[in-house]
Each structure stands twice: as structure tokens, then as C-alpha cells.
Amino acid sequence: MAHPKRKISSQRKHKRRTHYKAENATLSKCSTTGAVHRMHRAYWVEGSLYYKGKLVIEKEQAE
């Protein structure tokens, strides 16, 4: 099996990784609740959990 002859320097490693950048999360607006949330994630609105505009978990009523 092939093995590297020399250690890759940190400078060379960092040059290779210059294109890895953090990006802003994509946001979308729910057509049901009007809440702004991250895409492809469940989100809470007034104690209820929604995903893709559908109610997943209802808010528990305090009695």
C-alpha cells in the first residue's frame, strides 16, 4: 500500500480547505402559520410543533 513520504504541512492543508465556508441557513415562510423557519426542519409556533405546514404535536391545554 502507498504511504505518504512526508507529513502534509498545516499551510498546505489550510490552502486546500479555503473553499469550505460557512453559509447562511435558508429560511422559508410557512403558508399555514406565517412563521419564518429553517427549511426542512420542524418548528414551534405558540407551543405547537409544525412540519411542512402540518401540525405534528398540539399544545397541551392546562386544565
Helices and strands as residue ranges (DSSP letters): H 10-16, G 17-19, E 27-29, E 36-38, E 43-45, E 48-51, E 54-57
